[in-house]
Amino acid sequence: ISYETWRVDPTPSRVEAAIGEANGRDDVHGVLIFHPLALRAGPGGDGGGGGGGTYRCERTGVRHRTADDYFRDLVRPEKDVEGHRR
């Protein structure tokens, strides 16, 4: 068994990009995301706060219950090692 630890700048766009990269790599067979994510606001985003405890995706404007829910659901089902994806 081998693994890589990725340290990602805690902004929504960087976390999205890292998950997208992992989803697209054939040599990545599983993804673990450490929760809760402590996000910093990115340009034009609310960083996971605001909106009565919901998370607004910077790119789509769609609200999710939490930032953790949103980022967890970005992981492709076949790479969801934790089995948390809905």
SVG drawing of the C-alpha trace seen along z (x, -y; Angstrom):
<svg xmlns="http://www.w3.org/2000/svg" viewBox="-30 -39 34 41">
<polyline fill="none" stroke="black" stroke-width="0.4" points="0.0,0.0 1.3,-3.4 -0.2,-6.9 0.4,-10.6 -0.4,-13.3 -1.5,-16.5 -1.5,-19.7 -3.9,-22.1 -4.3,-25.8 -7.7,-26.0 -9.5,-28.1 -12.6,-26.7 -11.0,-27.0 -7.8,-25.2 -9.7,-22.4 -12.0,-22.0 -8.9,-21.8 -7.2,-19.2 -10.3,-17.0 -10.6,-17.4 -7.0,-16.4 -7.4,-13.3 -10.6,-12.4 -8.9,-12.6 -5.8,-10.6 -5.9,-6.9 -3.2,-6.1 -5.4,-7.5 -7.6,-4.8 -9.0,-6.4 -9.5,-9.9 -9.7,-10.8 -10.7,-14.3 -10.0,-15.4 -13.1,-17.1 -14.1,-19.6 -12.5,-21.8 -11.4,-25.2 -11.8,-27.3 -10.6,-30.8 -12.7,-32.9 -11.6,-33.0 -12.1,-35.8 -15.8,-36.6 -16.7,-33.6 -18.0,-33.4 -15.4,-30.7 -18.0,-28.3 -19.6,-30.7 -22.5,-33.0 -26.0,-32.1 -27.2,-30.7 -24.7,-28.0 -24.9,-26.9 -22.0,-26.8 -22.3,-28.7 -20.2,-27.3 -18.3,-30.1 -18.5,-28.7 -22.2,-27.8 -23.8,-29.8 -25.6,-26.7 -25.9,-26.3 -25.0,-23.1 -25.8,-22.3 -22.0,-22.6 -18.8,-23.1 -17.8,-19.6 -20.9,-18.2 -20.1,-20.0 -16.5,-18.9 -17.3,-15.3 -19.8,-15.1 -17.1,-16.2 -15.2,-12.9 -16.0,-10.4 -18.0,-7.5 -15.4,-4.9 -12.7,-6.8 -14.7,-7.5 -12.7,-5.4 -14.7,-6.6 -18.1,-5.7 -19.5,-9.1 -20.7,-10.3 -24.5,-10.5"/>
</svg>
